[in-house]
Amino acid sequence: MGDAQGDQLVVTAKEVVADGVVTLELVRPGGGRLPDWAPGAHIDVTLAHGATRQYSLCGDRWDAHSYRVGVLREIDGRGGSAYVHDELAVGDVVAFGGPRNDFAMVPSPRYLFVAGGIGITPLLPMVQQADLVGADWALLYGGRCRSSMAFVDELAHHGDRVHLHPQDEAGLLPLAAWLAEPREDTVVYCCGPGPLLDAIADATAHWPPHRLRTERFAAAELGAPVRDEPFEVELARTGTTITVPPQLSVLAAARSVGATALSSCEQGVCGTCETSVLAGVPDHRDSILADHERSPGRAPTASCWTSRRSAMTTPTTAAAPTVPTVDVDPFSHEVLADPLPMQAALRDAGPVAWIPRYDLYAVARYDEVRATLVDWQRFPSSAGVGLSNFRYEEPWRPPSLLLEADPPHHDAPRAVLAPILSPRALRRLRERWCADADDLVADLLDGAGAGAGDVVDLDAVAALAEAFPLRVFPDAVGLPPEGRENLLPYGDHAFNAFGPANDLVAKGAPRVAELSAWVASQCARDVLTDDGFGAAIWAASDRGDITPAQAPLIVRSLLTAGVDTTVHGLGACLYALASNPAQWDRLRARPDLARVAFDEAVRWESPVQTFFRTADVDVPIGDTVVPEGHKILMLLGAANRDPRHWDDPDTFDLARDPSGHVGFGMGLHQCIGQHVARLEAEALLGALARRVERLELAGEPERHHNNTLRAWGSLPMRLHVA
């Protein structure tokens, strides 16, 4: 059972958008981020006079700081809409819950949207989403008269995809004509009054199953319950067993023994009182789920269900019964020291597994990891790429406009940064970086007085993997010399923060404010040189390609992810080459293999081990459905050693083509700085190959533990001078 609502919103705008329809703009009283939502979602709004109503979100789903809802004045309603129209004013505060989504938009190449009256509200963001992903779609929109139809002007720019049917001008919606030909590739979404939904159900009766999805304003007429005798329900949160007589719902029976539960319509329409079933088979009596969704374990509404079996159990959380469970902590020091056994266990468990201690789903096989990475529509990044869910939790810093944003908010920052960091643009740095690498290696060898045949012992992490990126990358961004030592501890904490709030996060917490302030100060226009990446980003702001507020956040993305990942990629490469002397010999004979060596090391060691996404809808993976709103852990390191995809994956081999690895991500959010990292690796490995005949480990390496990164703290190494 749910908890009572406690969050609040303030009305910042109220506008009449059609006869009998107003829209409300709602924000947090003190500003701040609101939970993310997907097309079809609604929120529960509790008004000052105590009534709770459900309103579909119909604004910009990418606006993280405001919600928009549309409210129709219900002539024969229960008073909620009249209160909104007549009494609710700008500046008033309401309580809210959610968002929840019982009308989720599933991926499809074609859509037909059918709206009746205020039923346009959940369909409006669906139209925008279909347009965004390039799907073929059409909208049939009917109303009593043109003046009663909201958002008509907003829809006008979609042209002939939108078909308006005011009843006083064109009659009823021509459903028979539009739905005469069944289509396997089309999903029909319909929202409106009961007669419209009944009519569209009849019109699609000959269509393939599961093609029609509807949302009702009022409960549908149902047949008699399947039971006419009492049954028992165990409430798992309290351990209480209650008897539910035939004349009561589970909700009413639970309340009779003092259990609290959030509810609203109590007709099975709004989904407010949804709960889960751990054992037993419910008789769904709601008007939310389609027939094919009424599985035994699927959450029914507590106000509208009875039982097919005499024993029912409602848990607080429960994994889907078909999902394999792997009881492991991916962020324990034992796993961080050696993640390979855990990775193998998760791969062997199946296409997806459930990790109970964090209530998250995990994909470890190559195919599933890659599919999740590229499917930003169903697995968006905007709820955070760490364990924290931005729908419910405030991030510790403003989210990244690249890593933690999806289209359309992701588009402009990426479009600005892509040409700045492209291979073509980086050509101007190649000669300088190669010379810098030669100087660094010369300083290490000549400074030690080493000549041909001599050996030099050093820590390859500090002397090479850290030293070279910190020497060239801040210059390329345009940072001043002072304070560059802050980049590594800041990045280390940022990547730790993607995991749970464990001792690694606590270790960096004392310096968070100091380091964050320093990084923020380096992103200002007047701090940066006029010839670096940062200046080019600010120039894009001057052109209007991005806003002045976005520019420093994009610079910050470079400083957050542009150093640590390269450092640990270089460390992985040096370790691989020292551990595999035949591959070092191959690189010396073929210096053009430097970039291959770096990518193979990224595959083999996977410096970025994990990232998270959040299911935007219920998503099937194998025989399991990952529920909407759940976090999914993508194990990039496990995918990069999956024997289902790679031949001999545990071997570091420069004869391999590693280009399909997911160590830089994949798809829309693939690492935009990967070409910078490859150029740094090419320069450093080339300089070493020219001066060093052999690399070997000179002691036991030490791991640096991080919740996200696989890193070396130290690499004692012996360089044999050529």
C-alpha positions in Angstrom: 0.0 0.0 0.0 1.2 3.5 -0.8 2.1 6.3 1.6 0.2 9.6 1.8 1.2 12.4 -0.4 3.5 15.0 1.1 5.2 16.9 -1.8 3.9 20.3 -2.9 3.6 22.4 -6.0 2.7 26.0 -6.5 0.5 27.3 -9.3 2.6 29.8 -11.4 0.2 30.2 -14.3 -3.4 29.5 -15.1 -4.8 29.9 -18.6 -8.1 29.3 -20.4 -7.2 27.3 -23.5 -10.7 26.3 -24.7 -14.3 26.5 -23.6 -14.4 24.9 -20.2 -10.7 24.0 -20.2 -7.8 25.6 -18.2 -4.2 24.7 -18.0 -2.1 25.0 -14.8 1.6 25.4 -14.7 3.0 23.9 -11.5 6.5 24.2 -9.9 8.1 23.4 -6.6 7.5 26.3 -4.1 11.3 26.9 -3.8 12.1 25.9 -7.4 14.1 22.7 -7.9 13.9 19.7 -10.1 10.7 17.7 -10.5 10.5 13.9 -11.1 11.0 13.0 -14.7 8.0 11.6 -16.6 7.2 9.9 -19.9 4.3 10.4 -22.3 1.0 9.0 -20.8 2.0 9.9 -17.2 -0.3 11.6 -14.8 0.1 13.2 -11.3 -2.3 13.1 -8.3 -3.2 16.6 -7.2 -4.7 17.1 -3.7 -6.6 20.4 -3.6 -7.1 22.7 -0.6 -10.6 21.3 0.1 -9.2 17.8 0.3 -10.2 16.3 -3.0 -7.5 14.3 -4.9 -7.7 14.3 -8.7 -5.6 12.8 -11.5 -4.4 15.1 -14.3 -2.4 14.0 -17.3 0.9 15.8 -17.8 0.7 17.6 -21.1 3.7 20.0 -21.1 7.3 19.7 -22.2 8.6 16.4 -20.7 12.1 17.7 -21.0 11.4 20.7 -18.7 12.7 19.3 -15.4 11.3 22.2 -13.4 7.6 22.6 -14.3 4.6 20.5 -15.0 1.6 21.4 -17.1 -1.9 19.9 -16.8 -5.2 20.6 -18.5 -8.5 20.5 -16.5 -12.0 20.3 -18.0 -14.9 21.7 -16.0 -17.0 18.6 -15.3 -20.7 19.7 -15.2 -21.7 16.6 -13.3 -18.4 16.1 -11.5 -17.6 15.7 -7.8 -16.5 19.3 -7.3 -12.7 19.1 -8.0 -12.8 20.6 -11.5 -15.2 23.4 -10.4 -12.7 24.2 -7.6 -9.8 24.4 -10.0 -11.8 26.6 -12.4 -13.4 28.9 -9.9 -11.2 29.1 -6.8 -7.7 27.9 -7.5 -5.4 30.8 -8.2 -1.9 31.6 -9.2 0.3 31.4 -6.0 -1.9 28.7 -4.4 -0.2 25.5 -3.2 -1.4 22.0 -3.8 -0.1 18.6 -2.8 0.9 16.1 -5.4 2.0 12.5 -5.9 3.6 10.7 -8.8 4.1 10.8 -11.6 2.6 7.4 -12.5 2.1 6.0 -15.9 -0.6 3.4 -16.7 -0.8 4.5 -20.3 2.8 4.2 -21.3 3.9 4.7 -24.9 5.5 1.6 -26.4 8.0 1.8 -29.3 6.4 1.3 -32.7 7.1 2.4 -36.3 3.5 3.7 -36.6 0.9 5.2 -34.3 -2.7 6.3 -34.5 -3.7 8.6 -31.7 -7.5 9.2 -31.1 -8.6 11.9 -28.7 -12.0 12.8 -27.5 -12.3 16.2 -25.7 -9.9 16.5 -22.8 -8.5 13.1 -23.8 -6.1 15.1 -25.9 -4.0 15.8 -22.7 -2.1 12.5 -22.4 -1.8 12.2 -26.2 -0.2 15.6 -26.7 3.3 14.6 -25.4 2.9 11.3 -27.3 2.5 13.2 -30.5 5.7 15.1 -29.7 7.5 11.9 -28.8 6.5 10.2 -32.0 7.6 13.2 -34.0 10.9 13.2 -32.1 11.8 9.6 -32.9 10.7 9.8 -36.5 7.7 7.4 -36.3 4.8 7.6 -38.7 1.8 8.9 -36.9 -1.6 10.5 -37.3 -4.0 12.1 -34.7 -7.8 12.1 -34.9 -9.1 14.7 -32.5 -12.8 15.1 -31.8 -14.8 17.5 -29.6 -18.3 19.0 -29.3 -17.2 22.1 -31.2 -14.0 23.7 -32.3 -14.0 26.2 -29.4 -14.1 23.4 -26.9 -11.0 21.7 -28.3 -7.8 22.6 -26.3 -4.3 22.9 -27.8 -5.5 23.2 -31.4 -3.1 26.0 -32.1 -0.3 24.0 -30.5 -1.0 21.1 -32.9 -1.3 23.2 -36.0 2.4 23.1 -36.9 2.1 19.3 -37.4 0.1 20.0 -40.6 -1.9 17.2 -42.1 -0.9 14.6 -39.6 -3.6 16.2 -37.3 -7.3 15.6 -38.3 -9.7 17.8 -36.3 -13.4 16.6 -36.1 -15.6 19.1 -34.3 -18.9 17.2 -34.0 -21.0 20.2 -34.9 -19.1 20.6 -38.2 -17.9 17.1 -39.1 -19.9 14.6 -37.0 -18.5 11.8 -35.0 -14.9 10.6 -35.5 -14.7 8.3 -38.6 -13.3 5.3 -36.7 -14.6 2.7 -39.1 -12.8 4.3 -42.1 -9.5 4.7 -40.2 -9.5 1.3 -38.6 -11.0 -0.8 -41.4 -7.6 -2.3 -42.3 -5.8 -4.1 -39.5 -2.1 -3.2 -39.1 0.5 -5.3 -37.3 2.9 -2.3 -37.3 0.6 0.2 -35.7 -0.3 0.9 -32.1 -3.6 2.8 -31.5 -3.8 5.1 -28.4 -7.1 6.4 -27.4 -8.3 8.6 -24.5 -11.7 10.1 -24.1 -15.2 9.5 -22.8 -16.6 6.0 -22.4 -18.7 5.9 -25.6 -15.6 6.7 -27.6 -13.5 4.0 -26.0 -16.3 1.4 -26.5 -16.6 2.4 -30.1 -12.9 2.1 -30.8 -12.8 -1.3 -29.0 -15.5 -2.5 -31.4 -13.7 -0.9 -34.4 -10.4 -2.7 -33.6 -11.9 -6.1 -32.7 -10.5 -7.6 -35.9 -7.0 -6.1 -35.4 -4.0 -8.1 -34.1 -4.0 -8.5 -30.3 -2.5 -5.8 -28.1 -2.7 -3.1 -30.8 -5.2 -0.9 -28.9 -4.3 1.0 -25.7 -6.9 3.1 -23.9 -7.2 5.4 -20.9 -10.6 6.0 -19.4 -12.1 8.9 -17.5 -14.6 6.6 -15.7 -14.7 2.9 -14.9 -16.0 0.5 -17.5 -18.9 -1.8 -16.7 -17.7 -5.2 -15.6 -19.3 -8.6 -15.0 -19.8 -10.2 -11.7 -16.7 -10.9 -9.5 -15.3 -14.4 -9.8 -15.8 -15.1 -6.1 -18.8 -14.6 -3.8 -17.2 -15.7 -0.6 -14.6 -14.1 1.7 -10.9 -14.4 1.1 -7.7 -13.5 3.0 -5.0 -11.0 2.2 -1.7 -10.7 4.0 -0.2 -7.2 4.1 3.5 -7.8 3.9 4.5 -4.5 5.3 2.8 -5.1 8.7 2.4 -8.9 8.6 -1.3 -8.4 9.2 -3.8 -10.9 7.7 -7.3 -9.5 6.9 -10.5 -11.1 5.7 -12.1 -9.4 2.7 -15.9 -10.0 2.5 -17.5 -10.1 -1.0 -19.1 -6.6 -0.6 -15.7 -4.8 0.2 -12.7 -4.1 -1.9 -9.2 -4.9 -0.6 -8.6 -1.2 0.0 -11.7 -0.9 2.1 -10.9 -4.0 4.1 -7.3 -2.8 4.7 -8.5 0.5 5.9 -10.9 -1.2 8.3 -7.9 -2.5 10.3 -6.1 0.8 10.3 -3.8 0.3 7.2 -3.1 3.6 5.4 -3.2 3.7 1.6 -3.2 6.5 -0.9 -6.3 6.4 -3.2 -8.4 8.7 -5.2 -11.1 7.6 -7.6 -11.7 4.2 -5.9 -13.2 3.0 -9.3 -10.0 1.5 -10.8 -9.4 4.3 -13.2 -6.6 6.4 -11.8 -4.0 3.8 -10.6 -3.4 5.7 -7.3 -3.9 2.6 -5.2 -1.9 0.1 -7.3 -0.2 -2.6 -5.3 1.8 -5.7 -6.0 0.9 -9.4 -5.7 3.5 -11.8 -4.3 1.3 -14.9 -4.2 -2.2 -15.9 -5.3 -4.1 -14.8 -8.4 -6.0 -11.6 -8.4 -9.3 -10.9 -10.2 -8.5 -7.5 -11.8 -11.5 -5.2 -11.6 -9.8 -2.0 -12.8 -10.2 -0.1 -16.0 -6.5 0.5 -16.5 -4.8 -2.7 -17.6 -5.6 -4.2 -20.9 -6.6 -7.9 -21.0 -3.1 -9.0 -22.0 -1.6 -7.0 -19.1 -3.6 -8.7 -16.4 -1.0 -11.2 -15.4 -1.1 -12.8 -11.9 1.9 -10.8 -10.7 0.9 -7.5 -12.2 -0.2 -4.8 -9.8 -4.0 -4.3 -9.6 -5.8 -1.5 -7.9 -6.6 -2.3 -4.3 -9.9 -0.5 -4.5 -11.2 -2.7 -7.4 -9.9 -6.3 -7.1 -11.0 -9.5 -5.5 -9.3 -12.9 -5.6 -9.4 -16.0 -7.8 -7.6 -17.9 -5.0 -8.2 -17.7 -1.3 -4.7 -16.5 -0.2 -3.3 -13.2 -1.5 -0.1 -11.5 -0.4 0.9 -7.9 -1.1 4.6 -7.1 -0.8 6.4 -3.8 -0.6 8.7 -4.7 -3.4 9.2 -8.0 -5.3 11.2 -9.1 -8.2 9.4 -10.5 -11.2 9.0 -14.2 -10.7 11.0 -15.1 -13.8 14.0 -13.0 -13.2 17.2 -14.7 -11.9 18.4 -13.3 -8.6 22.1 -12.8 -8.0 22.8 -11.7 -4.5 26.0 -9.7 -5.0 27.2 -6.2 -4.2 28.8 -4.7 -7.3 30.3 -1.9 -5.2 31.9 -4.0 -2.5 35.7 -3.8 -2.2 35.9 -7.5 -2.9 34.2 -7.1 -6.3 36.0 -3.8 -7.1 39.3 -5.6 -6.6 38.3 -8.4 -9.0 35.0 -8.0 -10.8 35.4 -10.9 -13.2 33.7 -13.6 -11.1 30.7 -11.4 -10.5 30.6 -10.5 -14.2 30.6 -14.2 -15.2 27.9 -15.0 -12.7 25.6 -12.3 -14.0 26.2 -13.3 -17.6 25.5 -16.9 -16.8 22.3 -16.0 -14.9 20.6 -14.9 -18.1 19.9 -11.9 -20.3 18.9 -9.9 -17.2 19.3 -10.5 -13.5 17.9 -8.9 -10.3 20.3 -7.7 -7.6 18.1 -7.6 -4.5 20.2 -5.5 -2.2 19.8 -2.5 -4.5 16.4 -3.5 -6.0 17.9 -3.1 -9.5 18.1 -5.1 -12.7 21.4 -5.8 -14.3 22.5 -6.7 -17.9 25.9 -8.2 -18.4 25.8 -9.9 -21.8 27.1 -8.0 -24.8 23.9 -8.0 -26.8 21.7 -6.8 -23.9 24.2 -4.1 -22.7 24.5 -2.7 -26.2 20.8 -2.8 -26.8 20.2 -0.9 -23.6 22.8 1.7 -24.4 21.4 2.6 -27.8 17.7 2.5 -26.7 17.5 6.0 -25.1 13.8 6.2 -25.6 13.0 3.3 -23.3 16.1 3.6 -21.2 16.7 7.3 -20.9 19.7 8.9 -19.1 17.8 11.9 -17.8 16.9 10.1 -14.6 20.6 9.8 -13.9 23.3 7.4 -15.0 24.1 6.4 -11.5 22.2 4.5 -8.8 20.4 7.7 -7.7 17.1 8.2 -9.5 16.7 11.9 -10.4 12.9 11.4 -10.6 12.8 11.3 -6.8 16.3 12.4 -5.6 18.0 15.8 -6.0 21.4 15.3 -7.8 24.5 16.5 -5.9 25.4 18.8 -8.8 23.5 20.1 -11.8 23.1 17.1 -14.2 25.4 16.9 -17.2 23.9 18.2 -20.4 25.6 15.4 -22.3 25.6 12.3 -20.0 22.4 12.9 -18.0 20.1 14.4 -20.7 18.2 13.0 -23.6 16.8 14.6 -26.8 15.9 17.3 -27.3 17.9 18.8 -24.4 20.9 16.6 -25.3 20.9 17.7 -28.9 22.3 21.2 -28.9 25.2 20.6 -26.4 26.2 17.5 -28.4 25.9 19.3 -31.7 28.2 22.1 -30.4 30.8 19.8 -28.9 31.0 17.2 -31.6 32.9 19.3 -34.2 35.2 20.7 -31.5 36.3 17.2 -30.5 36.2 15.6 -33.9 39.3 13.8 -35.3 39.6 16.5 -38.0 39.6 19.3 -35.5 42.1 17.4 -33.3 44.7 17.2 -36.1 46.0 20.6 -35.1 47.0 19.1 -31.7 48.7 16.0 -32.9 52.1 17.3 -33.6 52.2 19.3 -30.3 51.0 16.3 -28.2 53.5 13.9 -29.8 56.3 16.4 -29.0 55.0 16.7 -25.4 55.0 12.9 -25.1 58.5 12.7 -26.4 59.6 15.4 -23.9 57.8 13.6 -21.0 59.5 10.2 -21.8 62.9 12.0 -22.3 62.6 13.7 -18.9 62.0 10.3 -17.3 64.7 8.4 -19.0 67.4 11.1 -19.5 66.6 12.6 -16.1 67.5 9.2 -14.6 70.7 9.2 -16.5 69.7 6.0 -18.4 71.2 5.1 -21.7 70.8 2.2 -24.1 70.5 -1.1 -22.2 69.8 0.6 -18.8 66.6 0.2 -16.9 64.4 2.8 -15.2 61.9 1.9 -12.4 58.9 4.1 -11.9 55.2 4.1 -11.0 53.6 4.1 -14.5 50.4 5.5 -13.1 51.9 8.7 -11.6 54.7 9.1 -14.1 52.9 8.3 -17.3 49.1 7.6 -17.1 48.4 10.6 -14.9 51.2 12.9 -16.0 50.6 13.0 -19.7 46.8 13.8 -19.7 47.3 16.4 -17.0 50.1 17.9 -19.1 48.1 18.2 -22.4 44.4 18.1 -21.8 43.9 21.1 -19.5 45.9 23.2 -22.0 43.6 22.0 -24.8 40.6 23.0 -22.8 42.2 26.4 -22.0 42.7 26.1 -18.2 45.2 28.2 -16.4 48.1 26.3 -14.8 47.1 26.8 -11.2 44.9 24.2 -9.5 45.1 21.4 -12.1 45.8 18.9 -9.3 42.1 19.3 -8.3 40.9 17.6 -11.5 41.7 14.0 -10.5 40.1 14.1 -7.0 37.0 15.9 -8.4 36.6 13.3 -11.2 37.2 10.5 -8.7 34.3 11.7 -6.5 32.0 12.3 -9.5 32.4 8.7 -10.6 32.1 7.4 -7.1 28.8 9.3 -6.7 27.3 7.2 -9.5 27.3 4.3 -7.0 25.7 3.9 -3.6 26.5 6.2 -0.7 29.3 3.9 0.6 32.7 4.6 2.2 34.2 5.6 -1.2 31.6 8.4 -1.5 32.2 9.4 2.2 35.9 9.6 1.5 35.5 12.3 -1.0 32.7 14.2 0.7 34.8 16.6 2.8 36.2 18.2 -0.3 33.1 18.2 -2.5 32.3 21.8 -1.9 35.8 23.0 -2.4 36.4 20.9 -5.6 33.1 21.7 -7.1 33.6 25.4 -6.6 37.0 25.3 -8.2 35.8 23.3 -11.2 32.8 25.7 -11.6 35.2 28.7 -11.5 37.3 27.2 -14.3 34.3 27.0 -16.6 33.8 30.8 -16.7 34.6 32.6 -20.0 37.1 35.0 -18.5 39.2 32.2 -16.9 39.7 30.2 -20.1 42.2 31.0 -22.8 40.9 32.2 -26.1 42.2 29.2 -28.2 40.9 26.1 -26.4 37.9 23.9 -26.3 36.3 26.0 -23.7 36.5 29.2 -25.8 35.0 27.4 -28.7 32.1 26.3 -26.5 31.5 29.9 -25.3 31.7 31.1 -29.0 28.8 28.7 -29.7 26.9 30.5 -27.0 27.6 33.8 -28.7 26.2 32.4 -31.9 23.0 31.3 -30.2 23.7 27.5 -30.7 23.5 27.1 -26.9 22.5 29.4 -24.1 25.0 31.2 -21.9 23.7 29.1 -19.0 24.6 25.9 -20.9 28.1 26.9 -21.8 29.8 26.4 -18.4 28.0 23.1 -17.9 29.4 21.8 -21.1 32.9 22.9 -20.2 32.4 21.2 -16.8 31.5 17.9 -18.7 35.0 18.0 -20.2 36.6 18.5 -16.9 34.6 15.8 -15.2 34.9 13.0 -17.7 37.9 14.0 -19.8 40.7 13.3 -17.4 40.0 10.3 -15.1 38.7 8.0 -17.9 41.8 8.7 -20.0 44.2 8.3 -17.1 42.7 4.9 -16.3 42.5 3.9 -20.0 46.2 4.6 -20.3 46.9 2.7 -17.1 45.0 -0.3 -18.4 47.0 -0.1 -21.7 50.4 0.1 -20.0 49.4 -2.8 -17.7 48.3 -4.9 -20.6 51.4 -4.3 -22.6 53.7 -5.0 -19.7 51.8 -8.2 -19.0 51.9 -9.3 -22.6 55.4 -8.7 -23.9 54.7 -10.2 -27.3 52.0 -7.5 -27.8 54.6 -4.8 -26.9 56.9 -6.2 -29.5 54.1 -6.1 -32.0 53.4 -2.5 -31.2 57.1 -1.5 -31.5 57.2 -3.1 -34.9 53.9 -1.5 -35.9 53.6 1.9 -34.2 50.4 2.5 -36.2 48.7 -0.1 -33.9 48.8 2.4 -30.9 45.2 3.2 -31.2 44.2 -0.4 -31.6 46.2 -1.2 -28.5 44.4 1.5 -26.6 40.9 0.3 -27.7 41.8 -3.3 -27.0 42.9 -2.3 -23.5 39.6 -0.4 -23.0 37.8 -3.6 -24.0 40.0 -5.9 -21.9 40.1 -3.8 -18.7 37.1 -1.5 -19.3 38.1 1.5 -17.2 34.4 2.5 -17.1 32.9 -0.6 -15.7 29.2 0.3 -15.1 26.6 2.9 -15.9 22.9 3.0 -15.1 19.7 3.8 -17.1 16.1 4.0 -16.0 13.2 2.1 -17.6 10.8 4.7 -19.0 8.1 2.0 -19.6 7.8 -1.7 -18.8 10.5 -3.2 -21.0 10.8 -6.9 -21.8 14.3 -8.4 -21.7 14.3 -12.1 -22.4 11.5 -13.6 -20.3 11.6 -10.7 -17.8 9.8 -7.3 -17.9 11.9 -4.5 -16.3 9.2 -2.4 -14.7 8.8 1.3 -15.5 10.8 3.5 -13.2 13.4 0.8 -12.2 17.1 1.3 -12.5 19.0 -1.0 -14.8 22.7 -1.6 -14.2 24.7 -2.0 -17.4 28.0 -3.9 -16.8 30.2 -2.6 -19.6 33.1 -4.6 -18.4 31.2 -7.8 -18.4 29.9 -7.2 -22.0 33.4 -6.5 -23.2 34.5 -10.0 -22.0 31.3 -11.8 -23.1 32.3 -15.1 -24.9 29.0 -15.0 -26.7 30.4 -12.1 -28.7 34.2 -12.2 -28.4 36.6 -14.9 -29.3 38.9 -15.6 -26.5 37.8 -12.5 -24.6 40.2 -12.8 -21.7 43.2 -12.4 -24.0 44.7 -9.0 -24.8 45.4 -9.3 -28.5 46.5 -6.6 -31.0 45.4 -8.8 -33.8 41.8 -8.4 -32.7 39.4 -5.7 -34.0 38.1 -4.3 -30.8 36.0 -1.5 -32.4 32.7 -2.9 -31.3 33.5 -2.7 -27.6 31.1 -0.7 -25.3 33.8 0.8 -23.1 33.0 4.2 -24.5 29.3 3.5 -24.4 27.3 3.2 -27.6 24.6 5.1 -29.5 23.4 8.6 -28.8 25.3 9.0 -25.5 28.6 7.4 -26.7 31.6 9.2 -25.2 32.1 12.3 -27.2 35.7 12.7 -26.0 36.9 9.3 -27.2 38.9 10.7 -30.1 40.8 13.0 -27.6 41.7 9.9 -25.5 42.9 8.0 -28.5 45.1 10.8 -29.6 46.6 11.0 -26.1 47.2 7.3 -26.2 48.8 7.4 -29.7 51.2 10.2 -28.6 52.3 8.5 -25.4 52.6 5.0 -26.7 54.5 6.2 -29.7 57.0 8.1 -27.6 57.5 5.0 -25.4 57.9 2.7 -28.4 60.7 4.8 -29.8 62.7 4.8 -26.5 61.8 1.7 -24.6 62.7 -1.8 -25.8 60.7 -3.7 -23.1 58.1 -3.0 -20.4 57.7 -5.3 -17.4 56.0 -5.1 -14.0 58.5 -4.5 -11.3 56.2 -5.2 -8.3 52.7 -6.0 -7.3 50.2 -3.4 -8.8 47.7 -1.8 -6.5 44.1 -1.2 -7.5 42.4 2.1 -6.9 38.8 1.4 -5.9 36.0 3.5 -7.4 32.3 2.7 -7.7 32.3 3.2 -11.5 35.9 3.0 -12.7 38.4 0.1 -12.9 41.6 1.8 -12.1 45.2 1.2 -10.9 46.4 3.1 -7.9 50.0 2.2 -8.7 51.8 0.2 -11.4 55.4 -0.5 -10.4 57.1 -0.8 -13.8 60.6 -1.3 -15.2 61.4 0.3 -18.6 64.3 -1.2 -20.5 65.8 1.6 -22.6 66.4 0.8 -26.3 
